[in-house]
Amino acid sequence: MLVDVREYGRMQERLALLGELYKAEEQVASGECISNEDAKSRVLSRLLTDFPESGRIVSEVDALH
């Protein structure tokens, strides 16, 4: 069977995405995940560490959520 090169690429991308989804589901099932709040806290903390001048922006973003 012949497949168009673009379609083959799309099939490969879908297969890779399915693999990532399967892996994520396994991680969630085994407890290898963090809450959205914890993730948000880690990202904001890292932003403030790397870019201290962004504190004002972080406060504004935090107030929106």
BAMAR-745380 format. One record per residue: residue number from 1; chain; x, z, y of N, C-alpha, C in turn. Coordinates in nm, 3 decimals, always signed. Example, Ala and Ser with C-alpha at 12.3 -4.5 7.8 and 13.67 -1.06 7.14 Angstrom:
% residues 2
+------+------+---------+---------+---------+---------+---------+---------+---------+---------+---------+
! tiza ! domi !    n.c1 !    n.c3 !    n.c2 !   ca.c1 !   ca.c3 !   ca.c2 !    c.c1 !    c.c3 !    c.c2 !
+------+------+---------+---------+---------+---------+---------+---------+---------+---------+---------+
!    1 !    A !  +1.319 !  +0.780 !  -0.569 !  +1.230 !  +0.780 !  -0.450 !  +1.320 !  +0.780 !  -0.330 !
!    2 !    A !  +1.285 !  +0.708 !  -0.225 !  +1.367 !  +0.714 !  -0.106 !  +1.290 !  +0.787 !  +0.003 !
+------+------+---------+---------+---------+---------+---------+---------+---------+---------+---------+
//
This chain:
% residues 65
+------+------+---------+---------+---------+---------+---------+---------+---------+---------+---------+
! tiza ! domi !    n.c1 !    n.c3 !    n.c2 !   ca.c1 !   ca.c3 !   ca.c2 !    c.c1 !    c.c3 !    c.c2 !
+------+------+---------+---------+---------+---------+---------+---------+---------+---------+---------+
!    1 !    A !  +0.084 !  +0.000 !  -0.117 !  +0.000 !  +0.000 !  +0.000 !  +0.089 !  +0.000 !  +0.124 !
!    2 !    A !  +0.057 !  -0.083 !  +0.219 !  +0.131 !  -0.090 !  +0.344 !  +0.059 !  -0.010 !  +0.451 !
!    3 !    A !  +0.138 !  +0.062 !  +0.531 !  +0.082 !  +0.142 !  +0.640 !  +0.156 !  +0.104 !  +0.768 !
!    4 !    A !  +0.079 !  +0.090 !  +0.875 !  +0.137 !  +0.060 !  +1.005 !  +0.235 !  +0.172 !  +1.044 !
!    5 !    A !  +0.343 !  +0.137 !  +1.111 !  +0.446 !  +0.233 !  +1.149 !  +0.387 !  +0.345 !  +1.235 !
!    6 !    A !  +0.301 !  +0.311 !  +1.330 !  +0.240 !  +0.414 !  +1.416 !  +0.151 !  +0.506 !  +1.335 !
!    7 !    A !  +0.073 !  +0.451 !  +1.243 !  -0.014 !  +0.533 !  +1.159 !  +0.069 !  +0.622 !  +1.069 !
!    8 !    A !  +0.180 !  +0.573 !  +1.017 !  +0.268 !  +0.654 !  +0.935 !  +0.321 !  +0.773 !  +1.016 !
!    9 !    A !  +0.359 !  +0.746 !  +1.141 !  +0.406 !  +0.853 !  +1.230 !  +0.298 !  +0.957 !  +1.253 !
!   10 !    A !  +0.175 !  +0.911 !  +1.276 !  +0.062 !  +1.004 !  +1.295 !  +0.038 !  +1.087 !  +1.170 !
!   11 !    A !  +0.049 !  +1.024 !  +1.055 !  +0.030 !  +1.096 !  +0.929 !  +0.137 !  +1.204 !  +0.912 !
!   12 !    A !  +0.260 !  +1.171 !  +0.949 !  +0.369 !  +1.269 !  +0.940 !  +0.346 !  +1.386 !  +1.036 !
!   13 !    A !  +0.298 !  +1.356 !  +1.157 !  +0.268 !  +1.462 !  +1.254 !  +0.157 !  +1.553 !  +1.202 !
!   14 !    A !  +0.052 !  +1.493 !  +1.145 !  -0.058 !  +1.573 !  +1.090 !  -0.010 !  +1.661 !  +0.975 !
!   15 !    A !  +0.073 !  +1.605 !  +0.891 !  +0.126 !  +1.682 !  +0.778 !  +0.211 !  +1.799 !  +0.827 !
!   16 !    A !  +0.293 !  +1.776 !  +0.929 !  +0.375 !  +1.884 !  +0.985 !  +0.286 !  +1.992 !  +1.046 !
!   17 !    A !  +0.182 !  +1.951 !  +1.118 !  +0.089 !  +2.047 !  +1.179 !  +0.018 !  +2.129 !  +1.072 !
!   18 !    A !  -0.026 !  +2.064 !  +0.966 !  -0.091 !  +2.137 !  +0.856 !  +0.004 !  +2.238 !  +0.794 !
!   19 !    A !  +0.130 !  +2.201 !  +0.781 !  +0.231 !  +2.292 !  +0.728 !  +0.248 !  +2.414 !  +0.818 !
!   20 !    A !  +0.251 !  +2.392 !  +0.949 !  +0.263 !  +2.502 !  +1.044 !  +0.140 !  +2.593 !  +1.040 !
!   21 !    A !  +0.022 !  +2.532 !  +1.030 !  -0.101 !  +2.612 !  +1.021 !  -0.103 !  +2.697 !  +0.895 !
!   22 !    A !  -0.061 !  +2.640 !  +0.784 !  -0.056 !  +2.713 !  +0.658 !  +0.041 !  +2.832 !  +0.670 !
!   23 !    A !  +0.156 !  +2.805 !  +0.730 !  +0.256 !  +2.909 !  +0.749 !  +0.201 !  +3.021 !  +0.839 !
!   24 !    A !  +0.133 !  +2.985 !  +0.946 !  +0.074 !  +3.083 !  +1.037 !  -0.032 !  +3.167 !  +0.966 !
!   25 !    A !  -0.115 !  +3.103 !  +0.886 !  -0.217 !  +3.177 !  +0.811 !  -0.153 !  +3.277 !  +0.715 !
!   26 !    A !  -0.044 !  +3.238 !  +0.651 !  +0.027 !  +3.330 !  +0.562 !  +0.084 !  +3.448 !  +0.639 !
!   27 !    A !  +0.138 !  +3.421 !  +0.758 !  +0.195 !  +3.529 !  +0.839 !  +0.087 !  +3.626 !  +0.885 !
!   28 !    A !  -0.028 !  +3.575 !  +0.925 !  -0.138 !  +3.662 !  +0.966 !  -0.185 !  +3.746 !  +0.849 !
!   29 !    A !  -0.200 !  +3.684 !  +0.733 !  -0.248 !  +3.755 !  +0.614 !  -0.152 !  +3.866 !  +0.572 !
!   30 !    A !  -0.022 !  +3.846 !  +0.595 !  +0.075 !  +3.947 !  +0.555 !  +0.108 !  +4.044 !  +0.669 !
!   31 !    A !  +0.040 !  +4.031 !  +0.781 !  +0.061 !  +4.124 !  +0.893 !  +0.180 !  +4.093 !  +0.980 !
!   32 !    A !  +0.235 !  +3.975 !  +0.968 !  +0.352 !  +3.936 !  +1.048 !  +0.309 !  +3.873 !  +1.180 !
!   33 !    A !  +0.226 !  +3.944 !  +1.254 !  +0.179 !  +3.889 !  +1.380 !  +0.164 !  +4.003 !  +1.481 !
!   34 !    A !  +0.143 !  +3.967 !  +1.607 !  +0.120 !  +4.066 !  +1.711 !  -0.009 !  +4.030 !  +1.784 !
!   35 !    A !  -0.066 !  +4.127 !  +1.852 !  -0.190 !  +4.103 !  +1.925 !  -0.163 !  +4.017 !  +2.049 !
!   36 !    A !  -0.268 !  +3.958 !  +2.103 !  -0.255 !  +3.880 !  +2.225 !  -0.205 !  +3.967 !  +2.340 !
!   37 !    A !  -0.257 !  +4.091 !  +2.348 !  -0.214 !  +4.182 !  +2.453 !  -0.065 !  +4.213 !  +2.442 !
!   38 !    A !  -0.017 !  +4.236 !  +2.321 !  +0.125 !  +4.264 !  +2.300 !  +0.209 !  +4.141 !  +2.337 !
!   39 !    A !  +0.164 !  +4.024 !  +2.298 !  +0.236 !  +3.901 !  +2.332 !  +0.242 !  +3.882 !  +2.483 !
!   40 !    A !  +0.129 !  +3.905 !  +2.550 !  +0.123 !  +3.891 !  +2.695 !  +0.219 !  +3.990 !  +2.761 !
!   41 !    A !  +0.218 !  +4.113 !  +2.713 !  +0.306 !  +4.216 !  +2.768 !  +0.453 !  +4.178 !  +2.751 !
!   42 !    A !  +0.488 !  +4.126 !  +2.634 !  +0.627 !  +4.085 !  +2.610 !  +0.670 !  +3.971 !  +2.701 !
!   43 !    A !  +0.581 !  +3.873 !  +2.718 !  +0.614 !  +3.758 !  +2.803 !  +0.630 !  +3.802 !  +2.948 !
!   44 !    A !  +0.536 !  +3.883 !  +2.998 !  +0.544 !  +3.929 !  +3.136 !  +0.668 !  +4.015 !  +3.158 !
!   45 !    A !  +0.700 !  +4.100 !  +3.062 !  +0.819 !  +4.184 !  +3.073 !  +0.945 !  +4.098 !  +3.080 !
!   46 !    A !  +0.950 !  +3.996 !  +2.997 !  +1.067 !  +3.907 !  +2.996 !  +1.077 !  +3.830 !  +3.127 !
!   47 !    A !  +0.962 !  +3.787 !  +3.181 !  +0.963 !  +3.717 !  +3.310 !  +1.018 !  +3.807 !  +3.419 !
!   48 !    A !  +0.973 !  +3.933 !  +3.420 !  +1.020 !  +4.025 !  +3.523 !  +1.168 !  +4.055 !  +3.508 !
!   49 !    A !  +1.217 !  +4.058 !  +3.385 !  +1.359 !  +4.083 !  +3.361 !  +1.442 !  +3.963 !  +3.407 !
!   50 !    A !  +1.399 !  +3.844 !  +3.370 !  +1.475 !  +3.722 !  +3.401 !  +1.457 !  +3.676 !  +3.545 !
!   51 !    A !  +1.338 !  +3.703 !  +3.601 !  +1.306 !  +3.656 !  +3.736 !  +1.240 !  +3.770 !  +3.813 !
!   52 !    A !  +1.316 !  +3.869 !  +3.858 !  +1.257 !  +3.985 !  +3.924 !  +1.173 !  +3.948 !  +4.046 !
!   53 !    A !  +1.208 !  +3.839 !  +4.111 !  +1.133 !  +3.798 !  +4.229 !  +0.992 !  +3.749 !  +4.194 !
!   54 !    A !  +0.964 !  +3.731 !  +4.064 !  +0.832 !  +3.683 !  +4.023 !  +0.732 !  +3.797 !  +4.008 !
!   55 !    A !  +0.770 !  +3.919 !  +4.040 !  +0.681 !  +4.034 !  +4.025 !  +0.549 !  +4.016 !  +4.098 !
!   56 !    A !  +0.555 !  +3.960 !  +4.218 !  +0.431 !  +3.937 !  +4.294 !  +0.340 !  +3.841 !  +4.221 !
!   57 !    A !  +0.396 !  +3.734 !  +4.168 !  +0.317 !  +3.634 !  +4.097 !  +0.258 !  +3.695 !  +3.969 !
!   58 !    A !  +0.340 !  +3.772 !  +3.898 !  +0.293 !  +3.834 !  +3.773 !  +0.175 !  +3.926 !  +3.802 !
!   59 !    A !  +0.182 !  +4.004 !  +3.909 !  +0.072 !  +4.093 !  +3.945 !  -0.054 !  +4.014 !  +3.974 !
!   60 !    A !  -0.041 !  +3.902 !  +4.042 !  -0.157 !  +3.819 !  +4.072 !  -0.217 !  +3.760 !  +3.945 !
!   61 !    A !  -0.133 !  +3.714 !  +3.855 !  -0.181 !  +3.658 !  +3.728 !  -0.248 !  +3.767 !  +3.646 !
!   62 !    A !  -0.186 !  +3.884 !  +3.640 !  -0.242 !  +3.995 !  +3.563 !  -0.379 !  +4.035 !  +3.619 !
!   63 !    A !  -0.394 !  +4.031 !  +3.749 !  -0.522 !  +4.067 !  +3.812 !  -0.632 !  +3.968 !  +3.775 !
!   64 !    A !  -0.595 !  +3.844 !  +3.749 !  -0.694 !  +3.742 !  +3.712 !  -0.747 !  +3.762 !  +3.571 !
!   65 !    A !  -0.669 !  +3.830 !  +3.486 !  -0.710 !  +3.846 !  +3.346 !  -0.745 !  +3.987 !  +3.326 !
+------+------+---------+---------+---------+---------+---------+---------+---------+---------+---------+
//
